[in-house]
């Protein structure tokens, strides 16, 4: 092993350089207060390692960013821990850089000859803030999107070039795919490289100038004793602090994870963005600034503060390093740090807190999210926009809430909300949660499980326009939704394609593009109708029973009676051709009758519906004609003209001008239907010379009209 190290050192000189670096002598008094710089460097390494691990799965595109972040959280082994380490490590790194700068300032370590070390430290602080800001957008959730919108809008406050700078950051007028790509490149490639270069230069300068001896005046460092070495004395302290930090980070990542809000919704203008804690002081300060002073507060004030930090080591001529002997510098630092801390704490205090829910309301909240109620209903401007915002319509009466959940159409007949079917205990919890909402309630964080809304569902009018999307390519819907999903809404409200005479045309649509039907209907839905009503090769022999069982279904496609009359009017079947068929129809096969006649047709005469005038056994041959002529009974009260014409073969009763055309329909045959109503001798003999009545088998007698 020693031979290998000796060979590496001969080739590169690396072993000697590391040994010299680790054996740096340290001044007396250097110890635990000087661990913050090493802790910040350790956290940068943690961020680099965890960031590389996240890059393996992350896709910097609006359609995939949120999904991949959730995949890391829920599917990748230890993904939640790694992302939590990256999230909390960013905050810890800012804390350590800030503490390191405060320690450097109060100990006077920025004074000559170490001014450049301080300047590099200021740039390191700025780079850390930029890393935090560029990492905002990457999860592509609501907070990420809207915080980036607000943050990039600050550039617009700069006169003349503000709009150009804002568009340069965004890659256009709005925050979108190009913005995400640019922020990803800044966060992953550019800023880490710049930060690594600055850290290297910073460490080399510290190594060249040495760590500042505590409380020594400028120029009095040469005689300070240096009894300890960087290794093992200071390295031991740095390792202890690093272990404490990593344990705290792992615990935070395990217990808290990394927060994530619902997916970014550019149409949700009601969302109130709030930045991370390290930008809250600026957020709170802008609340007090009038709009006319936004440029001075958001741009000029931070720029002046940064410029002052950069030049202050060259302006401070006081050789003292002890805080009590630098009252003005210490007072300025205390006031600045105190003001920023006060504004940050005020921003935290004014952040809306989550309401405390009872156990029943907590269970109801989970049910609310499990049922995806937030897809249609919003709470305080967050969530769906199809239904009413539950916070704006609060308070909710429990009994009315229960009724709406169980039967939405009982309150609003045009409601498309499906009825909620839950066990009684879960329904009670859901009612408790909804009834307990107030105007201050906020939408709970959506759990990162299950499919998420695609981008097409985030547009403001997506619900109105979704039918057009279905018509473009209905198979897109099937990637997420089953037919039962569509039926849950459309059971109470037909789509436009099903209005009016749609059933006349649905057969052609189903044959040309069956996927249209399959968007909403399962195959068994069609089979339930087609078993009876589909026109199979033998449908003509079966259509009679089908028409009687569900005549309304036939009427959806066929206009009755016009359609039926095309076949039946004047097309009397052979069984009805005989003159005496009415006497013999009782012996007819019932199955044959129902092919054309409904049961109601028969019951007009039969099944207890026969009037007294029809009670006699020979009423048809002996009485009904006389009754019709006497008009003591109104035949048309029960019978239509078509009914009479089925027997008489001519309109009944006769129209006024019938006598002019009756010759073609009348007959002198004593068995003709005419003589069921008219007396042959008296009625016809008024105008005609009647032929004698023929005996059976006799030759016909001549007659004239």
C-alpha positions in Angstrom: 0.0 0.0 0.0 2.8 2.4 0.9 4.6 1.6 -2.4 1.4 2.4 -4.3 1.0 5.8 -2.5 4.6 6.6 -3.1 4.2 5.8 -6.8 1.1 8.1 -7.0 2.9 10.9 -5.2 5.9 10.5 -7.5 3.6 10.8 -10.5 1.2 13.6 -9.3 2.5 15.0 -6.1 -1.1 14.6 -4.7 -0.1 12.8 -1.5 2.4 15.5 -0.5 -0.1 18.2 -1.2 -2.8 16.6 0.9 -0.3 16.0 3.7 0.7 19.6 3.6 -2.9 20.8 3.6 -3.9 18.6 6.5 -0.8 19.5 8.6 -1.5 23.3 8.4 -0.6 24.8 11.8 -3.5 26.7 13.5 -3.3 29.7 15.8 -4.2 29.4 19.5 -7.9 30.0 20.0 -9.0 28.4 16.7 -11.6 25.7 17.5 -15.4 25.1 17.6 -16.4 28.6 16.5 -14.6 27.9 13.2 -16.6 24.8 12.1 -19.2 26.7 10.1 -17.1 27.0 7.0 -16.4 23.3 6.9 -20.1 22.5 7.7 -21.1 24.6 4.7 -18.6 22.8 2.5 -19.9 19.4 3.8 -23.5 20.4 3.0 -22.5 21.5 -0.5 -21.1 17.9 -1.0 -24.4 16.5 0.3 -26.4 18.6 -2.1 -24.2 17.6 -5.0 -24.5 13.9 -4.3 -28.3 13.9 -3.6 -28.8 16.2 -6.7 -27.0 13.7 -8.9 -29.1 10.9 -7.6 -32.3 12.8 -8.3 -31.2 13.6 -11.8 -31.2 9.9 -12.7 -35.1 10.0 -12.6 -36.0 13.7 -13.1 -37.3 14.9 -16.5 -37.2 18.7 -16.9 -40.5 19.0 -18.9 -43.8 20.5 -17.7 -45.6 17.3 -18.7 -43.2 15.0 -16.8 -41.5 17.0 -14.0 -44.3 16.7 -11.4 -44.9 13.0 -12.3 -41.2 12.1 -12.0 -40.9 13.9 -8.6 -43.9 11.9 -7.3 -42.3 8.8 -8.8 -39.1 9.5 -6.9 -41.1 10.0 -3.7 -43.3 7.0 -4.0 -41.6 4.4 -6.2 -37.9 4.7 -6.1 -36.2 2.9 -3.1 -35.2 5.5 -0.6 -36.3 8.2 -3.0 -38.3 10.0 -0.4 -35.2 10.1 1.9 -32.9 11.4 -0.9 -35.3 14.1 -1.9 -35.8 15.1 1.7 -32.1 15.3 2.3 -31.8 17.6 -0.8 -34.6 19.8 0.3 -33.6 20.2 4.0 -29.9 20.3 3.0 -30.5 23.4 1.0 -31.9 25.2 4.0 -29.1 23.9 6.2 -26.5 25.1 3.7 -28.0 28.6 3.7 -28.0 28.6 7.5 -24.4 27.5 7.7 -23.2 30.0 5.1 -25.0 32.8 7.0 -23.6 31.8 10.3 -20.1 31.5 8.8 -20.4 35.1 7.5 -21.7 36.4 10.8 -18.9 34.7 12.7 -16.4 36.1 10.3 -17.8 39.6 10.6 -18.1 39.6 14.4 -14.5 38.2 14.8 -13.2 40.8 12.3 -11.8 38.2 10.0 -12.7 40.2 7.0 -10.0 42.8 7.7 -6.7 43.2 5.9 -5.1 41.1 4.5 -8.2 38.9 4.0 -10.6 41.2 2.2 -10.7 39.1 -0.9 -11.7 36.0 1.2 -14.7 38.0 2.4 -15.6 39.2 -1.1 -15.6 35.6 -2.3 -17.7 34.7 0.7 -20.3 37.3 -0.4 -20.4 35.8 -3.9 -20.8 32.3 -2.4 -23.8 33.6 -0.4 -25.4 35.0 -3.5 -24.7 31.8 -5.4 -26.4 29.8 -2.6 -29.5 32.0 -2.9 -29.5 31.6 -6.7 -29.3 27.8 -6.3 -32.3 27.9 -3.9 -34.3 30.1 -6.3 -33.6 28.1 -9.4 -34.4 24.9 -7.6 -37.9 26.3 -6.8 -39.4 25.6 -10.2 -38.1 22.0 -10.7 -40.9 20.1 -8.9 -43.5 22.0 -11.0 -46.1 22.2 -8.3 -48.2 25.2 -7.4 -45.7 26.8 -5.1 -42.8 26.3 -7.5 -44.7 27.8 -10.5 -46.2 30.8 -8.8 -43.1 31.7 -6.8 -41.1 31.7 -10.0 -43.7 33.9 -11.7 -43.5 36.4 -8.8 -39.7 36.1 -8.6 -39.1 36.7 -12.3 -41.5 39.6 -12.2 -39.1 41.5 -10.0 -36.8 42.0 -13.0 -39.7 43.8 -14.8 -39.4 46.5 -12.2 -36.1 47.7 -13.6 -36.6 50.6 -16.0 -35.8 50.3 -19.6 -34.4 46.7 -19.6 -36.8 45.1 -17.0 -39.0 43.4 -19.6 -36.0 42.1 -21.5 -34.4 40.6 -18.4 -37.7 39.0 -17.3 -38.2 37.4 -20.8 -34.6 36.4 -20.8 -35.0 34.5 -17.5 -38.3 32.9 -18.6 -37.5 32.3 -22.2 -40.6 34.1 -23.2 -43.5 36.2 -21.8 -44.8 33.4 -19.5 -43.3 30.7 -17.3 -43.3 27.5 -19.3 -41.2 24.7 -20.8 -38.3 26.9 -21.8 -38.3 28.5 -18.3 -38.1 25.0 -16.7 -35.3 24.0 -19.0 -33.3 27.2 -18.2 -33.7 26.9 -14.5 -32.8 23.2 -14.6 -29.5 24.1 -16.5 -28.8 26.9 -14.0 -29.5 24.7 -11.0 -27.8 21.6 -12.1 -24.9 22.6 -14.3 -24.0 26.3 -14.3 -24.4 27.4 -10.7 -22.8 24.3 -9.1 -19.8 24.8 -11.4 -19.5 28.4 -10.4 -20.0 27.6 -6.8 -17.3 24.8 -6.9 -14.9 27.2 -8.5 -15.5 29.9 -5.9 -15.2 27.4 -3.0 -11.9 26.2 -4.4 -10.6 29.7 -4.7 -12.0 30.6 -1.2 -10.3 27.6 0.4 -7.0 28.3 -1.3 -7.0 31.9 -0.1 -7.8 30.7 3.5 -4.9 28.2 3.2 -2.6 31.0 1.9 -3.5 33.6 4.5 -4.3 31.2 7.3 -7.3 31.2 9.7 -7.5 34.5 11.6 -6.3 34.4 15.2 -9.1 35.4 17.5 -9.2 39.0 18.9 -5.8 40.1 17.5 -5.4 43.5 16.0 -4.4 43.9 12.4 -0.7 43.4 12.0 -0.2 41.5 15.3 -0.6 37.9 13.9 3.1 37.1 13.4 3.8 36.4 17.1 0.7 34.3 17.7 1.6 30.7 18.9 0.4 27.9 16.7 0.3 24.8 18.9 -2.3 22.7 16.9 -2.7 21.3 13.5 -5.6 21.2 11.2 -5.5 17.4 11.3 -6.4 15.9 13.8 -7.4 18.9 16.0 -9.8 20.8 13.8 -10.8 17.9 11.6 -12.2 16.1 14.6 -14.4 19.0 15.4 -15.5 19.3 11.8 -16.4 15.6 11.6 -18.4 15.8 14.8 -20.4 18.7 13.5 -20.9 17.0 10.1 -22.2 13.8 11.8 -24.7 15.9 13.9 -25.9 17.7 10.7 -26.3 14.5 8.7 -28.2 12.8 11.5 -30.6 15.8 11.8 -31.1 15.9 8.0 -31.8 12.2 7.8 -34.3 12.5 10.7 -36.1 15.4 9.0 -36.1 13.6 5.6 -37.5 10.5 7.2 -40.2 12.2 9.3 -41.1 15.1 7.1 -39.9 14.3 3.6 -39.9 17.1 1.1 -43.2 18.9 0.8 -45.0 19.0 -2.6 -48.2 20.9 -3.4 -50.7 20.1 -6.2 -49.4 20.2 -9.8 -48.8 23.7 -11.2 -52.0 25.2 -12.6 -51.3 28.3 -14.7 -55.1 29.1 -14.7 -55.4 29.2 -10.9 -54.9 32.9 -10.5 -56.4 32.7 -7.0 -53.4 30.9 -5.6 -51.3 33.1 -3.2 -47.7 32.2 -3.6 -45.4 32.3 -0.5 -41.6 31.8 -0.9 -39.3 29.7 1.2 -38.3 31.0 4.6 -35.0 32.5 3.4 -37.0 34.9 1.0 -39.8 35.6 3.4 -38.2 38.9 4.7 -38.3 40.3 1.1 -41.9 39.0 0.7 -42.9 40.7 3.9 -41.1 44.0 3.1 -42.9 44.2 -0.2 -46.2 44.1 1.6 -45.5 47.4 3.2 -44.0 49.1 0.1 -46.4 51.1 -2.2 -46.4 49.9 -5.8 -44.5 53.0 -6.9 -41.6 52.0 -4.6 -41.4 48.3 -5.7 -38.3 49.0 -7.8 -36.5 50.6 -4.9 -37.5 47.9 -2.4 -37.1 44.8 -4.7 -34.1 45.9 -6.8 -32.2 49.0 -5.4 -32.2 48.0 -1.7 -30.8 44.5 -2.2 -28.3 45.8 -4.7 -27.1 48.5 -2.3 -26.8 45.9 0.5 -24.7 43.6 -1.6 -22.5 46.5 -2.8 -22.0 47.5 0.8 -21.0 44.0 1.8 -18.5 43.8 -1.0 -16.7 47.2 -0.3 -17.1 47.3 3.5 -13.7 45.5 4.2 -12.0 48.2 2.2 -13.9 51.0 4.0 -13.3 49.7 7.5 -10.0 51.2 8.7 -10.3 50.2 12.3 -7.5 47.8 13.2 -9.4 46.3 16.1 -11.2 42.9 15.8 -12.9 42.7 19.1 -16.7 43.5 18.8 -16.7 45.9 21.8 -14.1 48.0 20.1 -16.0 48.3 16.9 -19.4 49.6 18.1 -20.6 51.2 14.9 -19.8 48.1 12.7 -21.4 45.8 15.3 -24.5 48.0 15.7 -25.0 48.1 11.9 -24.7 44.3 11.7 -27.1 43.8 14.6 -29.7 46.2 13.2 -29.5 44.6 9.7 -29.6 41.0 11.0 -32.3 41.9 13.5 -34.5 43.7 10.9 -34.2 40.8 8.4 -34.9 38.2 11.1 -37.9 40.2 12.3 -39.4 40.5 8.8 -38.8 36.8 8.3 -40.5 35.8 11.5 -43.4 38.1 10.7 -43.7 36.4 7.4 -43.8 33.0 9.1 -46.4 34.2 11.6 -48.7 35.7 9.0 -48.6 32.5 6.9 -52.1 30.9 7.1 -52.1 27.9 9.4 -53.8 24.7 8.7 -57.0 24.3 10.7 -57.1 21.9 13.5 -59.5 19.1 12.5 -61.3 16.7 14.8 -60.5 13.0 14.2 -63.8 12.6 12.3 -62.9 15.6 10.1 -59.5 14.2 9.5 -61.0 11.0 8.2 -63.5 13.0 6.2 -60.6 15.0 4.6 -58.9 11.8 3.5 -62.2 10.6 2.0 -62.6 13.9 0.3 -59.2 13.5 -1.4 -59.7 9.7 -2.1 -63.0 10.5 -3.9 -61.2 13.2 -5.9 -63.8 15.8 -4.9 -61.0 18.4 -5.3 -61.0 17.7 -9.0 -64.3 19.6 -9.3 -64.6 21.6 -6.1 -62.1 24.2 -4.8 -61.4 25.4 -1.3 -60.2 29.0 -1.0 -59.4 29.2 -4.7 -57.4 26.0 -4.9 -58.7 22.9 -6.6 -61.3 22.4 -9.3 -63.5 25.1 -10.8 -66.3 22.9 -12.2 -68.3 22.9 -8.9 -68.7 25.7 -6.4 -65.9 26.7 -4.1 -66.7 25.0 -0.8 -65.0 27.8 1.3 -66.9 30.6 -0.5 -70.2 28.8 0.0 -69.6 28.1 3.7 -71.3 27.4 6.1 -72.8 24.1 5.1 -75.8 22.6 7.0 -75.0 19.0 7.8 -78.4 17.7 6.8 -78.4 19.5 3.5 -74.8 18.4 2.8 -75.8 14.8 3.4 -78.8 15.1 1.0 -76.6 16.7 -1.7 -74.0 13.8 -1.4 -76.6 11.1 -1.5 -78.8 12.6 -4.3 -77.4 15.7 -6.0 -80.2 15.9 -8.5 -82.8 16.4 -5.7 -81.3 19.8 -5.2 -80.3 20.7 -8.7 -82.0 18.7 -11.5 -79.1 19.6 -13.9 -76.4 18.5 -11.6 -73.7 16.3 -13.1 -72.3 15.3 -9.7 -72.5 11.5 -9.2 -74.2 10.3 -6.0 -71.8 9.4 -3.3 -72.0 5.8 -2.2 -70.1 5.2 1.1 -70.6 3.2 4.2 -72.5 5.1 6.9 -69.4 5.8 9.0 -67.4 7.2 6.1 -70.3 9.2 4.9 -70.7 10.8 8.4 -67.0 11.7 8.4 -67.2 13.3 5.0 -70.3 15.3 6.0 -68.4 16.4 9.2 -65.5 17.7 7.1 -67.5 19.6 4.5 -69.9 21.0 7.1 -66.9 22.2 9.1 -65.3 24.2 6.3 -65.1 28.0 6.7 -64.1 31.0 4.6 -60.5 30.6 6.1 -60.2 26.9 5.2 -57.5 25.8 2.7 -57.3 22.9 0.3 -55.4 20.1 1.9 -52.2 18.9 0.3 -53.1 16.2 -2.3 -51.4 12.9 -1.5 -48.9 11.9 -4.1 -50.7 8.7 -5.1 -52.7 7.7 -8.1 -52.8 9.3 -11.5 -52.5 13.0 -11.7 -54.3 15.4 -14.0 -52.8 15.8 -17.4 -52.0 19.3 -18.7 -55.1 19.3 -20.8 -57.2 19.2 -17.5 -55.4 22.3 -16.1 -56.8 24.7 -18.6 -59.5 27.1 -17.2 -62.3 25.8 -19.5 -61.2 22.2 -19.8 -64.5 20.8 -18.6 -66.5 22.7 -21.1 -64.1 21.7 -23.9 -63.6 18.1 -23.0 -66.3 16.9 -25.4 -64.3 18.3 -28.3 -61.2 16.4 -27.1 -63.3 13.2 -26.9 -64.4 13.7 -30.5 -60.8 14.4 -31.7 -59.4 11.1 -30.3 -61.6 9.3 -27.9 -58.8 6.8 -27.2 -57.0 9.4 -25.2 -59.7 9.3 -22.5 -59.3 5.6 -22.2 -55.7 5.9 -21.0 -57.0 7.2 -17.7 -60.8 6.7 -17.5 -63.0 3.6 -17.6 -66.5 3.8 -19.1 -67.9 3.9 -15.6 -66.2 7.2 -15.0 -68.1 8.9 -17.9 -71.3 7.2 -16.9 -71.1 8.7 -13.4 -71.8 12.1 -14.8 -73.7 11.3 -18.0 -76.2 9.1 -16.3 -78.0 12.3 -15.3 -77.0 14.4 -18.3 -76.8 13.1 -21.8 -73.9 14.4 -24.0 -74.8 16.5 -27.0 -74.3 13.5 -29.3 -77.3 11.8 -27.7 -79.8 14.6 -28.1 -82.8 14.5 -30.5 -82.6 11.8 -33.2 -79.2 10.4 -32.2 -80.4 6.8 -32.2 -81.2 6.9 -35.8 -77.6 7.5 -36.6 -75.8 5.7 -33.8 -75.6 2.5 -35.7 -73.5 4.0 -38.5 -71.2 5.8 -36.0 -70.8 2.6 -34.1 -69.8 0.6 -37.2 -67.4 3.2 -38.5 -65.7 4.2 -35.3 -66.7 1.9 -32.4 -64.1 3.6 -30.1 -66.5 6.6 -29.8 -69.1 4.3 -28.1 -66.4 2.6 -26.0 -65.4 5.9 -24.3 -68.6 5.9 -22.3 -70.2 2.5 -22.8 -68.9 -1.0 -22.0 -69.7 -3.7 -24.6 -72.3 -5.2 -22.3 -74.2 -1.9 -22.3 -74.8 -2.3 -26.1 -75.5 -6.0 -25.8 -78.4 -5.3 -23.4 -80.3 -3.5 -26.1 -79.0 -5.4 -29.2 -80.1 -8.8 -27.9 -83.7 -7.7 -28.6 -83.6 -4.8 -31.0 -80.6 -5.5 -33.3 -81.9 -6.3 -36.8 -80.6 -9.8 -37.3 -81.4 -11.7 -40.5 -84.7 -13.0 -39.0 -85.7 -9.7 -37.4 -88.8 -9.4 -39.5 -90.4 -12.4 -37.9 -89.5 -11.2 -34.4 -90.2 -7.5 -34.6 -93.8 -7.9 -33.5 -93.0 -9.0 -29.9 -90.2 -6.5 -29.7 -92.5 -3.7 -30.6 -95.0 -4.7 -28.0 -92.5 -5.1 -25.2 -90.7 -1.8 -25.8 -92.5 0.3 -28.4 -90.7 3.5 -27.1 -87.4 1.9 -28.2 -88.7 1.3 -31.7 -90.0 4.8 -31.8 -86.4 6.2 -31.3 -85.5 5.1 -34.8 -88.8 4.6 -36.5 -91.6 7.1 -37.0 -94.8 5.4 -36.1 -97.3 4.9 -37.6 -95.9 6.2 -40.9 -93.1 3.7 -40.9 -95.4 0.8 -40.0 -98.0 1.8 -42.6 -95.4 1.3 -45.3 -95.8 -2.4 -44.8 -99.2 -2.8 -43.0 -101.5 -0.3 -44.6 -103.4 -2.1 -47.4 -101.2 -5.2 -47.0 -103.7 -7.4 -45.2 -102.2 -10.9 -44.6 -103.7 -14.0 -46.2 -105.5 -14.9 -43.0 -107.5 -11.7 -43.2 -108.4 -12.1 -46.9 -111.4 -14.4 -46.4 -114.8 -12.6 -46.0 -115.5 -14.4 -42.8 -112.1 -14.0 -41.3 -113.5 -12.0 -38.4 -115.7 -14.9 -37.4 -112.8 -17.3 -37.5 -110.0 -15.1 -36.0 -110.5 -16.5 -32.5 -109.0 -19.8 -33.9 -106.0 -18.0 -35.2 -102.5 -18.6 -33.8 -101.8 -16.1 -31.1 -98.1 -15.9 -32.0 -99.1 -14.9 -35.5 -101.4 -12.2 -34.2 -98.9 -10.5 -32.1 -96.6 -10.0 -35.0 -98.9 -7.1 -36.0 -101.2 -6.4 -33.2 -100.6 -5.1 -29.7 -102.5 -6.6 -26.8 -104.3 -3.3 -26.5 -105.8 -3.9 -30.0 -107.5 -7.1 -28.8 -108.6 -5.8 -25.5 -110.7 -3.2 -27.2 -113.1 -6.1 -28.0 -112.1 -8.7 -25.5 -111.1 -9.3 -21.9 -114.0 -7.7 -20.3 -113.8 -4.6 -22.4 -116.9 -5.6 -24.6 -119.8 -3.2 -24.2 -123.4 -4.4 -23.7 -124.2 -3.8 -27.4 -121.6 -6.4 -28.3 -122.8 -9.0 -25.8 -125.1 -11.0 -28.2 -123.5 -13.9 -29.9 -124.6 -12.7 -33.3 -124.1 -9.0 -32.8 -121.6 -8.8 -35.7 -123.9 -10.2 -38.3 -127.2 -9.0 -36.9 -126.9 -5.9 -34.8 -123.7 -3.9 -35.2 -124.7 -2.5 -38.6 -128.1 -1.3 -37.4 -126.4 0.2 -34.3 -124.0 2.1 -36.5 -126.7 3.4 -38.7 -129.0 4.4 -35.9 -126.0 6.3 -34.3 -127.3 5.4 -30.9 -123.8 4.2 -30.3 -120.7 6.0 -31.5 -118.5 3.3 -33.0 -115.6 5.8 -33.3 -115.6 6.1 -29.5 -113.7 2.7 -29.5 -112.8 2.0 -33.1 -110.7 4.0 -35.5 -111.7 4.2 -39.2 -108.9 1.8 -40.0 -110.5 -0.8 -37.7 -113.8 -0.6 -39.6 -112.1 -0.5 -43.0 -110.2 -3.8 -42.2 -113.6 -5.5 -42.5 -115.6 -3.2 -44.8 -112.9 -2.5 -47.3 -114.2 1.1 -47.6 -114.1 4.2 -45.4 -116.6 4.0 -42.5 -118.7 5.9 -42.0 -119.1 6.8 -45.6 -118.1 10.3 -46.6 -120.7 12.6 -48.1 -119.6 12.0 -51.7 -119.3 8.3 -51.3 -122.4 7.6 -53.3 -120.7 8.9 -56.4 -117.9 6.4 -56.2 -119.5 3.5 -54.3 -120.0 1.3 -57.3 -116.4 0.0 -57.3 -116.6 -1.0 -53.6 -120.3 -2.2 -53.4 -121.7 -5.6 -54.4 -125.2 -7.1 -54.9 -124.0 -10.3 -53.4 -126.3 -10.9 -50.4 -123.2 -12.0 -48.4 -121.4 -8.7 -49.0 -120.4 -6.5 -46.1 -122.8 -3.8 -47.2 -125.8 -5.8 -46.2 -124.6 -6.1 -42.6 -125.7 -2.5 -42.3 -128.1 -1.9 -45.2 -131.2 -3.7 -46.1 -130.6 -5.1 -49.5 -134.1 -4.7 -50.9 -135.0 -1.4 -49.3 -131.7 0.4 -49.6 -130.3 -0.8 -52.9 -133.7 -1.3 -54.5 -134.3 2.5 -54.2 -132.0 2.9 -57.2 -131.2 -0.5 -58.6 -133.0 -3.4 -60.0 -131.7 -6.2 -57.9 -130.7 -9.6 -59.2 -132.5 -12.5 -57.6 -130.8 -14.2 -54.7 -128.8 -17.2 -56.0 -129.4 -20.6 -54.7 -126.2 -22.6 -53.9 -124.9 -24.0 -57.1 -127.3 -22.1 -59.4 -126.2 -20.0 -62.4 -126.1 -16.3 -61.9 -129.2 -14.3 -62.9 -128.8 -11.3 -65.1 -129.2 -7.9 -63.6 -128.8 -4.2 -64.4 -127.9 -1.2 -62.6 
